[in-house]
Amino acid sequence: MEILLKVLLVIFSIGLIAVVLLQKGKSAGLSGAISGGAEHLFGKTKARGMELVLERITVGLAVGFFVLSVVVAVVLD
C-alpha cells in the first residue's frame, strides 16, 4: 500500500511539473503580477482552448498532489 501511494505521488508530481511548464506566462514582473491577477479575477481575460484545459488539469493535479502528500504522511507515520 505504501509503495502504491508513493508511486502515485511521484506520478502526480511529475505530471504537475509538466503541466505547469507547458503553460505560457501571463505577465512579466511584479507590476504584471498585481494587475494581471486583478484582471483575471474580474474576468477581463478569460482562458480559452488549450489554456483552459491546462488550467483545469493543473488544479486537478495540484489537489491530488496535496491530498496524496497528506495521506502518505499519515500512512508512513
C-alpha positions, -999 to 999 in steps of 0.1 A, spaced: 0 0 0 28 24 9 46 17 -23 15 23 -44 9 57 -27 45 67 -32 43 58 -69 11 78 -73 27 107 -55 56 107 -79 33 104 -109 12 133 -97 43 155 -90 59 148 -124 25 155 -141 21 187 -122 56 199 -131 50 191 -168 16 208 -170 29 240 -152 59 241 -176 35 238 -206 16 269 -196 27 302 -210 35 332 -187 6 355 -181 26 386 -172 61 398 -165 75 413 -133 59 424 -101 37 450 -116 22 425 -140 16 401 -112 -5 427 -93 -25 440 -123 -27 406 -141 -42 389 -110 -69 416 -108 -78 413 -145 -81 375 -142 -102 378 -111 -127 401 -126 -129 383 -159 -113 407 -183 -91 380 -197 -107 346 -200 -88 314 -208 -99 296 -239 -90 264 -256 -58 248 -246 -51 274 -218 -84 264 -201 -76 227 -204 -41 232 -189 -55 253 -161 -81 227 -151 -56 199 -153 -32 219 -131 -59 224 -105 -68 187 -105 -32 176 -103 -24 201 -75 -54 189 -54 -44 153 -60 -8 160 -51 -17 177 -18 -42 150 -8 -17 122 -16 10 141 3 -11 142 34 -22 105 30 14 94 26 25 114 56 -3 98 77 3 63 65 41 64 70 39 79 104 
